Amino acid sequence: MKKILLLSCIFALALTACRKPEPGIDPNGDTTDTLVKKYLVKQLLNDDPEAIMLDIDWNDDFTKILHVKYGPGYGSVVDYDFTHYEEDSILVTMSLQPNSYPIYALLYDSIMIHLKENRIDSINCYANGNLRDVEYYFYNGEGKIVARRYFEGASDYFAWEGDDVVDFLMRGYYSNIVIESFTNFIHPHYTLPFYLTDEVFGEAPGPLFTPLWKHQPILNNYNKYLADEDGYITKMIHIDSSDSLERCISYYYSTPNNSSK
């Protein structure tokens, strides 16, 4: 269960009857004409401050990520330090904290992100100062990512419908996953700037950020969703057959006018 929880909580999707939400409309019928920009600062398993899934430090105006802590929620954490160079490149250095199980190792100890028109163009991946791999990113005419190529030709693919990915193949999956049902709520990663992977080798490989959906997909292992007054998901809850709380994922946000976590 530890091995797959982090991936399954994001991508194990219920294939129910297809429906697209109307942007800005919540299940209670209230409408929001203007999207309020909020930025994810914490993602916790079972709302436990020690069970970190994401902890993100931003600059004052939330235009740049400075530091990230990432983990599966079981105590192991990877640190990512972001150093921004002008507007065209970002150096990210990665390190494992002690007691890193179930995260065994990192594929690289640093990556250099090369930007073009505020999007990732390519990423150079280094281990012990040596270039090991180069990742390439591809976009459609609307500037939405449609492919990421890495590992000598291996690729992730994304098919979009409006502001949401509805069909994808990502690292760790061996067949396409089709998303047929969404909530009316904003996905917690929607305002994160880039699609990035965690560069972890071992039991928790997967995306670090997934800003691929405006709306939260309905997951087959989470059956209750809570959101704030602006429509951002604040908690996803799995309730078992006996109606007792089994697990949840909590999300905390901030804005440039309210920088406290």
C-alpha positions as CSV (number, residue, x, y, z in Angstrom):
1,M,0.0,0.0,0.0
2,K,2.9,2.4,0.8
3,K,4.3,1.7,-2.6
4,I,1.4,2.9,-4.6
5,L,-0.6,5.3,-2.4
6,L,1.0,8.5,-3.7
7,L,0.4,7.6,-7.3
8,S,-3.0,6.0,-6.8
9,C,-4.4,9.0,-4.9
10,I,-3.7,11.2,-7.9
11,F,-4.3,9.0,-10.9
12,A,-6.4,5.9,-10.0
13,L,-9.5,7.3,-11.7
14,A,-13.1,6.2,-11.6
15,L,-14.3,5.5,-15.1
16,T,-17.9,6.6,-14.6
17,A,-20.3,8.3,-16.9
18,C,-18.7,11.1,-18.8
19,R,-19.6,14.7,-17.9
20,K,-17.7,17.9,-18.1
21,P,-18.1,20.5,-15.4
22,E,-19.1,24.1,-16.0
23,P,-16.2,26.3,-14.8
24,G,-16.9,28.2,-11.6
25,I,-20.0,26.2,-10.6
26,D,-19.8,24.2,-7.4
27,P,-22.1,21.3,-6.4
28,N,-24.3,23.7,-4.3
29,G,-25.2,25.8,-7.3
30,D,-23.1,28.9,-6.3
31,T,-21.2,30.5,-9.2
32,T,-17.8,32.2,-9.3
33,D,-17.3,34.4,-12.4
34,T,-13.6,35.2,-11.7
35,L,-11.1,32.5,-10.8
36,V,-9.3,33.5,-7.5
37,K,-5.6,32.6,-7.9
38,K,-4.5,30.5,-4.9
39,Y,-1.2,28.6,-4.7
40,L,-0.7,25.3,-3.0
41,V,1.7,25.4,0.0
42,K,1.0,22.1,1.8
43,Q,-0.3,18.7,0.9
44,L,-0.6,16.3,3.8
45,L,-1.7,12.7,4.3
46,N,-4.4,12.3,7.0
47,D,-3.9,16.0,7.8
48,D,-0.8,15.1,9.8
49,P,1.8,17.9,9.7
50,E,4.6,15.3,9.8
51,A,3.1,13.3,6.9
52,I,4.3,15.6,4.1
53,M,3.4,14.9,0.5
54,L,4.2,18.5,-0.6
55,D,5.5,21.5,1.2
56,I,6.2,24.4,-1.1
57,D,8.0,27.7,-0.4
58,W,7.3,30.5,-2.9
59,N,8.7,34.0,-3.4
60,D,6.6,36.9,-2.2
61,D,4.5,37.3,-5.3
62,F,4.1,33.6,-5.9
63,T,5.8,33.8,-9.3
64,K,8.7,31.5,-8.4
65,I,9.1,28.3,-6.4
66,L,12.1,28.4,-4.1
67,H,12.0,25.1,-2.2
68,V,9.9,21.9,-2.1
69,K,9.7,19.0,0.3
70,Y,8.1,16.0,-1.2
71,G,7.2,12.5,0.1
72,P,4.6,9.7,0.1
73,G,3.2,10.7,3.5
74,Y,5.1,8.1,5.5
75,G,8.0,10.2,6.9
76,S,10.5,10.0,4.0
77,V,11.1,13.4,2.3
78,V,13.1,14.7,-0.7
79,D,14.3,18.3,-0.7
80,Y,14.3,20.3,-3.9
81,D,16.1,23.7,-3.9
82,F,15.2,26.0,-6.9
83,T,17.7,28.6,-8.1
84,H,16.4,30.9,-10.8
85,Y,18.7,32.3,-13.4
86,E,17.2,35.3,-15.3
87,E,14.0,34.1,-17.0
88,D,15.3,31.2,-19.0
89,S,16.7,28.6,-16.6
90,I,16.2,27.1,-13.2
91,L,18.7,24.8,-11.3
92,V,17.0,22.3,-9.1
93,T,19.2,20.4,-6.6
94,M,17.8,17.3,-4.9
95,S,18.7,15.5,-1.7
96,L,17.2,12.8,0.5
97,Q,16.6,13.4,4.1
98,P,17.7,10.6,6.6
99,N,15.5,7.5,6.9
100,S,14.4,7.8,3.3
101,Y,12.4,4.5,3.1
102,P,10.2,4.0,1.0
103,I,12.2,6.3,-1.2
104,Y,15.4,4.4,-1.9
105,A,17.4,6.7,-4.1
106,L,17.3,9.6,-6.5
107,L,17.9,9.2,-10.2
108,Y,19.8,12.5,-10.3
109,D,21.2,15.0,-7.8
110,S,20.5,18.1,-9.9
111,I,18.6,19.1,-13.0
112,M,18.8,22.3,-15.1
113,I,15.4,23.4,-16.5
114,H,15.6,25.4,-19.7
115,L,12.6,27.7,-20.4
116,K,11.2,29.1,-23.6
117,E,8.3,31.5,-23.5
118,N,7.8,30.6,-19.8
119,R,7.4,26.9,-20.5
120,I,9.9,24.0,-20.1
121,D,11.7,23.4,-23.3
122,S,14.2,20.8,-22.0
123,I,15.8,19.6,-18.8
124,N,19.4,18.5,-18.4
125,C,19.7,15.8,-15.7
126,Y,23.0,15.4,-13.8
127,A,24.4,12.8,-11.3
128,N,27.7,13.6,-9.6
129,G,28.2,16.5,-12.0
130,N,27.9,14.3,-15.1
131,L,25.1,14.8,-17.7
132,R,23.0,11.6,-17.7
133,D,19.8,12.4,-19.5
134,V,18.0,15.1,-21.4
135,E,14.3,15.5,-21.2
136,Y,12.3,17.3,-24.0
137,Y,8.9,18.9,-23.7
138,F,6.4,19.4,-26.5
139,Y,3.2,21.6,-26.7
140,N,0.2,22.1,-28.8
141,G,-0.9,25.4,-30.4
142,E,-2.5,26.5,-27.2
143,G,0.7,26.0,-25.2
144,K,-0.5,22.9,-23.4
145,I,2.0,20.1,-22.9
146,V,1.3,17.0,-25.1
147,A,4.5,15.0,-24.6
148,R,7.6,14.7,-22.5
149,R,10.4,12.6,-23.9
150,Y,13.1,11.1,-21.7
151,F,15.1,7.9,-21.1
152,E,16.3,7.3,-24.6
153,G,13.0,7.8,-26.3
154,A,10.5,6.9,-23.6
155,S,7.7,9.4,-23.4
156,D,4.7,10.6,-21.5
157,Y,1.6,11.7,-23.6
158,F,-1.3,13.9,-22.7
159,A,-4.6,14.5,-24.6
160,W,-6.6,17.6,-23.6
161,E,-10.2,18.6,-23.6
162,G,-10.5,22.3,-22.7
163,D,-8.4,22.9,-19.6
164,D,-8.3,19.3,-18.5
165,V,-6.3,16.2,-19.6
166,V,-8.7,13.4,-20.4
167,D,-6.3,10.7,-21.7
168,F,-2.7,10.2,-20.7
169,L,0.2,7.8,-20.4
170,M,2.8,8.6,-17.7
171,R,5.9,7.0,-16.4
172,G,5.0,4.0,-14.3
173,Y,1.9,3.1,-16.4
174,Y,1.8,0.6,-19.2
175,S,-1.4,1.6,-20.9
176,N,-3.4,4.8,-21.4
177,I,-5.7,6.1,-18.6
178,V,-8.9,7.7,-19.7
179,I,-10.5,10.2,-17.4
180,E,-14.3,10.4,-17.8
181,S,-15.5,12.2,-14.7
182,F,-14.5,15.4,-12.9
183,T,-15.7,17.3,-9.9
184,N,-16.6,21.0,-10.3
185,F,-13.7,21.9,-8.0
186,I,-10.3,23.3,-8.9
187,H,-7.4,20.8,-8.9
188,P,-4.9,21.7,-6.2
189,H,-1.9,21.8,-8.6
190,Y,-3.7,23.9,-11.2
191,T,-1.7,27.1,-10.4
192,L,1.7,25.3,-10.1
193,P,3.9,26.5,-13.0
194,F,5.3,23.3,-14.6
195,Y,4.7,19.6,-15.0
196,L,7.7,18.0,-13.3
197,T,8.5,14.5,-12.2
198,D,10.1,13.7,-8.8
199,E,13.2,12.0,-10.3
200,V,12.9,9.3,-7.6
201,F,14.1,5.8,-8.2
202,G,12.5,3.1,-6.0
203,E,9.0,2.8,-4.5
204,A,7.6,6.3,-5.1
205,P,8.3,7.3,-8.7
206,G,5.8,9.7,-10.2
207,P,5.0,13.4,-10.9
208,L,6.2,16.1,-8.5
209,F,3.7,18.6,-9.9
210,T,0.7,17.8,-12.1
211,P,-0.9,21.1,-13.3
212,L,-2.7,19.2,-16.0
213,W,-6.3,19.7,-14.9
214,K,-8.3,22.8,-14.0
215,H,-10.9,20.5,-12.4
216,Q,-10.3,17.7,-9.9
217,P,-10.8,14.3,-11.5
218,I,-13.0,11.9,-9.5
219,L,-10.8,9.1,-8.1
220,N,-12.0,5.6,-7.6
221,N,-10.3,5.4,-4.2
222,Y,-11.6,8.7,-2.8
223,N,-15.3,9.2,-2.5
224,K,-15.8,12.6,-0.8
225,Y,-14.4,16.0,-1.7
226,L,-14.4,19.2,0.3
227,A,-13.6,22.7,-1.2
228,D,-13.2,26.3,0.0
229,E,-15.4,29.2,-0.9
230,D,-13.4,29.7,-4.1
231,G,-13.8,26.1,-5.3
232,Y,-10.3,24.8,-4.5
233,I,-10.1,21.3,-3.2
234,T,-9.2,21.3,0.6
235,K,-9.6,17.6,1.3
236,M,-10.1,14.3,-0.4
237,I,-11.5,11.6,1.8
238,H,-11.7,7.9,1.5
239,I,-14.5,6.4,3.6
240,D,-14.7,2.7,3.9
241,S,-17.9,0.5,3.8
242,S,-18.4,0.9,7.6
243,D,-18.5,4.8,7.2
244,S,-15.4,5.2,9.3
245,L,-12.6,7.6,8.1
246,E,-9.8,5.5,6.5
247,R,-7.6,8.2,5.0
248,C,-7.6,11.6,3.6
249,I,-5.4,14.1,1.8
250,S,-5.5,17.8,2.9
251,Y,-4.5,20.8,0.9
252,Y,-3.5,24.3,2.1
253,Y,-3.2,27.4,-0.1
254,S,-2.0,31.0,0.1
255,T,-2.1,34.1,-2.0
256,P,0.2,37.1,-2.4
257,N,-2.0,39.0,0.0
258,N,-1.8,36.2,2.6
259,S,1.6,34.6,2.6
260,S,1.2,32.6,5.8
261,K,0.8,28.8,5.5
